[in-house]
Amino acid sequence: MSDLTVTLAESIAAVPAADWDALAAPGTGRPDDPFTTHRFLLALEASGSTGPGTGWLARPLLVHRGAQMIAAAPLYVKSHSQGEYIFDHGWAEAYERAGGRYYPKLQIAVPFTPATGRRFLTLPGEEVAGMAALIEGATRVAQQNGLSSLHATFCTEAEAETGAAMGLMPRLTQQFHWQNDGYSSYEDFLATLASRKRKALRKERAMANSHGLRIENLTGDALRPEHWDAFWAFYQDTGSRKWGRPYLTRNFFDRIQQTMRDDVLLVLAFDGSRPVAGALNFIGRSALYGRYWGCVEDYPCLHFELCYHRAIDWAIAQGLDRVEAGAQGEHKLARGYLPAETHSLHWIADPAFARAVADYLDRERAAVDEEIEVLTAYGPFRRGPAQDD
């Protein structure tokens, strides 16, 4: 790799959008997912959602062959473990109890986004050399600066396998995804469920739609600034209850209105002309990604309708392969969202601590495998004629 140069940029804004997106979103049409596009990462940075004072300091890692950028990774210097969704709080506590300094650390990730996607971005045909240079470059940055660790979260399974072969430690976690098995309608999907589960979902949807609310799917030019005013109120309420303070700033939503409205599906419920609840999704080439929900009034079952049932409706209508419903939530299981593996990669500088983490990851992997098997068995789908009586 002597012909390759690895550097750190000072910010996402310092990297030309065309060069970055040639790696993150090659080809035409929608990117596989919008989260590693320059426009999404720049919206986070320019809005102050990431940057100084947030614990997420962008230092994009770039690989050039001559004048051409052939690989990049969204690298951040982290001063905490918030907003990651594949968490290492326990590792940090253990290391610091032993006298070490866990923070700052390096994180290859999309901030506040528990969605699987490529984290080692390369030009087509440069996958092997590009990923090797990125991993070598990131670990060298950590070593040269005396940092405790490097983490790449929500990477693809293929990246996890490649990274493990290069000496990084793979971690297996899980979340819930809905898979489109060629359904022509929501009723077509319901027909695959056990009778009792099917009746429960019909009852749930009937309840959600009995409140006299108007529910709209908004994307592209149908989105207007006032919709984001409403959603900001929803997001603040949910964020203050879940995280203490919302991760995203108000300006982030203004920026995605300007640059990403074609990447967004906003499902809003109106009482007359007043928005009372909403669910924010991002649109990928083959998946819909559920991200945030909120409301200013409580309506029974409306959360399930806007976040899960309407997402399935829309994915079927658009011919998408799946809906990824974000982190956590075993309540998703009854609504047809089954466990799916998620992956990450980890490098620990201290050899003794690395051995302890590797042992933990082996045991955790076995537990996650068992959990996925058990949860899948509890899914709502028919397993025999007797269940459809």
C-alpha positions in Angstrom: 0.0 0.0 0.0 3.0 2.3 -0.5 1.1 4.2 -3.2 -1.7 5.1 -0.7 -1.8 8.1 1.5 -4.0 8.1 4.7 -5.0 11.4 6.2 -7.5 12.9 8.7 -9.7 15.8 7.7 -10.7 18.5 10.1 -14.4 18.1 9.5 -17.0 16.6 7.1 -17.4 20.1 5.6 -13.7 20.0 4.6 -14.2 17.0 2.3 -15.7 17.7 -1.1 -19.2 16.2 -1.3 -18.7 14.7 -4.7 -15.6 12.9 -3.6 -17.2 11.5 -0.5 -20.4 10.5 -2.2 -18.5 8.7 -4.9 -17.6 6.3 -2.1 -20.7 6.4 0.0 -23.3 6.4 -2.7 -21.8 5.0 -6.0 -24.0 4.6 -9.0 -27.4 6.3 -9.6 -30.6 6.5 -7.8 -31.0 6.2 -4.0 -27.9 5.2 -1.9 -28.1 1.9 -0.1 -28.8 4.0 3.0 -28.7 7.8 3.4 -26.8 7.9 6.6 -23.2 7.9 5.3 -23.9 10.4 2.6 -22.2 13.7 2.8 -25.5 15.6 3.1 -26.5 13.6 6.2 -23.2 13.8 8.0 -22.9 17.5 7.1 -26.4 18.2 8.5 -25.3 16.7 11.8 -22.1 18.8 11.8 -23.4 22.1 10.5 -26.4 22.0 12.8 -24.2 21.6 15.9 -25.6 18.1 16.6 -22.0 16.9 16.4 -18.8 18.9 16.9 -17.2 20.7 19.8 -19.1 20.2 23.1 -21.1 17.3 21.9 -18.6 14.5 22.5 -18.7 13.7 18.8 -15.7 15.4 17.0 -15.6 14.5 13.3 -12.2 13.6 12.0 -13.0 11.8 8.7 -10.4 9.3 7.7 -9.4 9.5 4.0 -7.3 7.3 1.7 -5.9 8.7 -1.6 -4.1 7.1 -4.4 -2.4 10.1 -6.0 -5.1 12.8 -6.3 -8.0 10.4 -6.2 -9.8 9.6 -2.9 -10.4 5.8 -3.0 -11.7 5.2 0.6 -13.1 7.0 3.6 -14.6 6.4 7.0 -16.8 8.6 9.2 -14.4 8.7 12.1 -15.1 10.5 15.4 -13.2 11.3 18.5 -15.5 10.4 21.4 -15.4 11.7 24.9 -18.3 9.5 26.1 -20.3 6.5 24.9 -23.7 8.1 24.3 -25.6 8.0 21.1 -24.0 4.7 19.9 -26.6 2.0 20.6 -23.9 -0.7 20.6 -22.6 0.3 24.0 -19.4 -0.1 25.9 -20.2 1.7 29.1 -19.2 -1.5 31.1 -15.9 -1.7 29.3 -15.2 1.9 30.2 -16.0 1.5 33.8 -13.9 -1.6 34.2 -10.9 -0.1 32.5 -11.0 3.1 34.5 -11.5 1.1 37.8 -8.3 -0.7 36.9 -6.5 2.7 36.5 -6.8 3.2 32.8 -8.2 6.1 30.8 -10.9 5.0 28.4 -11.9 8.3 26.9 -11.2 9.8 24.4 -11.6 6.9 22.0 -12.1 6.6 18.3 -15.5 5.6 16.7 -16.2 4.8 13.1 -20.0 5.3 13.1 -23.0 7.4 12.1 -23.9 9.4 15.2 -27.2 8.6 16.9 -28.1 6.1 14.1 -28.5 2.4 15.0 -28.8 1.3 11.3 -26.5 -1.2 9.6 -24.5 0.1 6.6 -21.1 0.3 5.2 -18.7 2.0 7.5 -15.6 1.5 5.4 -16.5 3.4 2.2 -14.6 2.6 -0.9 -14.7 3.1 -4.6 -16.0 0.1 -6.5 -13.0 -2.2 -7.1 -11.0 -0.7 -4.2 -12.7 -2.7 -1.4 -9.8 -4.8 -0.3 -7.1 -2.1 -0.4 -9.4 0.6 0.8 -10.6 -1.2 3.9 -7.2 -2.4 4.8 -5.8 1.1 4.6 -8.6 2.5 6.7 -8.2 -0.1 9.5 -4.5 0.3 9.5 -4.8 4.1 9.5 -7.4 4.3 12.2 -5.4 2.0 14.6 -2.3 4.0 13.9 -4.1 7.2 14.8 -5.2 5.6 18.1 -1.8 4.3 18.9 0.1 7.5 18.0 -2.3 9.5 20.2 -2.4 7.1 23.2 -6.1 6.4 22.8 -7.6 3.4 24.5 -9.6 1.9 21.6 -11.2 2.0 18.2 -14.8 0.9 17.4 -16.7 0.5 14.2 -20.4 0.1 15.0 -23.3 -1.1 12.8 -21.0 -2.2 10.1 -22.1 -4.8 7.5 -21.6 -8.5 8.1 -19.0 -8.6 5.3 -17.1 -5.8 6.9 -17.2 -7.6 10.3 -15.7 -10.7 8.7 -13.0 -8.8 6.9 -12.1 -6.8 10.0 -12.0 -9.9 12.1 -9.6 -11.5 9.6 -7.4 -8.4 10.0 -7.2 -8.8 13.8 -10.1 -6.6 15.1 -12.6 -8.2 17.5 -16.1 -8.7 16.1 -19.2 -8.2 18.3 -22.6 -9.6 17.6 -25.8 -7.8 18.8 -29.4 -7.8 17.5 -32.4 -5.6 16.7 -35.7 -6.1 15.0 -36.4 -5.9 11.3 -39.5 -6.6 9.2 -38.9 -8.6 6.0 -41.0 -8.2 2.9 -41.6 -11.7 1.4 -43.1 -10.3 -1.7 -46.4 -9.1 -0.1 -48.9 -7.3 -2.2 -50.6 -5.6 0.7 -50.7 -5.4 4.5 -53.5 -8.0 4.4 -51.3 -10.3 2.4 -48.7 -10.0 5.2 -51.4 -10.5 7.9 -52.4 -13.8 6.2 -49.0 -15.3 7.1 -49.6 -14.7 10.9 -51.2 -17.1 13.3 -54.9 -16.4 13.7 -54.7 -15.0 17.2 -51.8 -12.6 16.3 -53.6 -11.5 13.1 -56.8 -10.7 15.1 -54.7 -8.8 17.7 -53.1 -6.6 15.0 -56.4 -5.8 13.3 -57.8 -4.8 16.6 -54.8 -2.7 17.4 -55.0 -0.9 14.0 -58.7 -0.4 14.4 -58.1 1.3 17.8 -55.4 3.5 16.4 -57.7 4.6 13.6 -60.7 5.2 15.8 -59.6 8.5 17.3 -60.8 10.7 14.4 -57.2 11.6 13.4 -56.0 12.2 9.8 -52.7 10.4 9.1 -50.5 11.5 6.3 -47.3 10.2 4.7 -45.1 13.1 3.8 -42.0 13.0 1.7 -40.2 15.2 -0.9 -41.9 18.5 -1.7 -44.9 17.6 0.4 -42.7 18.3 3.4 -42.9 21.9 4.6 -41.1 23.8 7.4 -44.2 23.8 9.6 -44.1 20.0 9.7 -40.7 20.2 11.2 -41.9 22.7 13.8 -44.4 20.1 14.9 -42.0 17.2 14.8 -39.4 19.2 16.8 -42.0 19.3 19.7 -42.5 15.6 19.4 -38.8 14.9 19.3 -38.1 17.1 22.3 -40.7 15.3 24.4 -39.4 11.8 23.5 -35.7 12.8 23.8 -36.0 14.5 27.2 -37.7 11.3 28.6 -35.3 8.8 27.0 -31.9 10.5 27.0 -32.2 13.5 29.3 -31.7 15.9 26.4 -32.3 15.4 22.7 -29.1 14.6 20.6 -30.2 16.6 17.5 -30.6 20.3 17.4 -33.6 22.1 15.9 -31.4 23.3 13.0 -30.7 19.7 12.0 -34.3 19.3 10.9 -34.2 22.6 8.9 -31.1 21.3 7.1 -32.6 17.9 6.1 -35.7 19.8 4.9 -33.3 21.7 2.6 -31.0 18.8 1.5 -32.7 15.5 2.3 -36.4 15.8 2.0 -36.4 13.2 -0.8 -34.7 10.8 1.7 -37.3 11.3 4.4 -40.8 9.8 5.1 -42.5 11.7 7.9 -45.8 10.1 9.1 -47.9 12.7 10.8 -51.2 12.4 12.7 -53.5 15.5 12.7 -56.4 16.4 14.9 -58.1 18.7 12.5 -55.3 20.9 11.3 -53.1 20.4 14.4 -50.3 17.8 14.2 -50.4 15.7 17.4 -48.0 12.8 16.7 -45.4 11.8 14.2 -42.8 9.2 13.2 -39.6 10.0 11.2 -38.2 7.5 8.8 -35.3 7.6 6.3 -35.5 5.9 2.9 -32.8 3.7 1.5 -32.6 1.8 -1.8 -34.1 -1.4 -0.4 -35.1 -0.5 3.2 -37.1 2.0 5.3 -35.3 3.0 8.5 -37.5 4.0 11.4 -35.8 6.6 13.6 -37.8 8.8 15.9 -41.4 9.1 17.3 -43.1 11.6 19.4 -46.5 13.0 20.4 -48.1 15.9 22.3 -51.2 13.9 23.3 -51.6 10.2 24.0 -53.9 8.1 21.8 -54.1 4.3 22.5 -52.1 2.3 19.9 -51.2 5.3 17.8 -47.5 4.7 18.4 -47.7 1.2 16.9 -49.7 2.5 13.9 -47.4 5.3 12.9 -44.1 3.6 13.7 -44.7 0.0 12.6 -47.9 -0.7 10.7 -47.7 2.4 8.5 -44.0 1.7 7.8 -45.0 -1.8 6.6 -47.7 -0.4 4.5 -45.3 2.1 2.8 -42.5 -0.5 2.3 -44.9 -2.8 0.6 -46.3 -0.1 -1.6 -42.8 1.0 -2.6 -41.5 -2.5 -3.1 -38.8 -2.3 -0.4 -37.2 -5.4 1.1 -37.4 -4.6 4.7 -38.2 -2.1 7.5 -35.4 -1.6 10.1 -37.1 -0.4 13.3 -34.1 0.9 15.2 -32.7 -0.2 18.6 -34.3 -2.3 21.2 -38.0 -3.1 21.6 -39.3 -6.7 22.0 -42.8 -5.2 21.5 -41.9 -5.1 17.8 -41.9 -8.9 17.7 -45.7 -9.2 17.9 -46.0 -6.8 14.9 -43.9 -9.0 12.6 -40.5 -7.5 13.2 -38.1 -10.5 13.8 -34.6 -10.5 15.4 -31.7 -9.7 13.1 -28.0 -9.7 13.7 -26.1 -6.5 13.9 -22.3 -6.2 13.9 -19.4 -4.1 15.1 -15.6 -4.3 15.3 -13.3 -3.3 18.1 -9.6 -2.7 18.7 -8.3 -2.3 22.3 -4.8 -0.9 22.8 -4.1 -2.6 26.2 -3.2 -6.3 25.6 -4.6 -7.6 28.9 -7.8 -5.6 28.6 -8.2 -6.7 25.0 -8.0 -10.3 26.1 -10.7 -9.7 28.7 -12.9 -8.0 26.2 -12.4 -10.8 23.7 -13.5 -13.4 26.3 -16.6 -11.3 27.1 -17.4 -11.0 23.4 -17.2 -14.8 22.9 -19.7 -15.4 25.8 -21.9 -12.5 24.6 -22.0 -13.9 21.1 -23.3 -17.3 22.3 -26.0 -15.5 24.4 -27.1 -13.4 21.5 -27.3 -16.4 19.2 -29.5 -18.1 21.8 -31.7 -15.0 22.3 -32.3 -14.6 18.5 -33.3 -18.3 18.3 -35.7 -18.0 21.2 -37.2 -14.7 20.1 -37.7 -15.9 16.6 -39.7 -18.9 17.9 -42.0 -16.4 19.7 -42.7 -14.6 16.5 -46.3 -14.2 15.2 -46.0 -16.2 12.1 -47.8 -19.4 11.4 -45.9 -22.6 12.1 -48.7 -25.1 11.2 -52.3 -25.4 10.3 -53.4 -25.8 14.0 -52.3 -22.2 14.6 -54.8 -20.9 12.1 -57.9 -22.5 13.6 
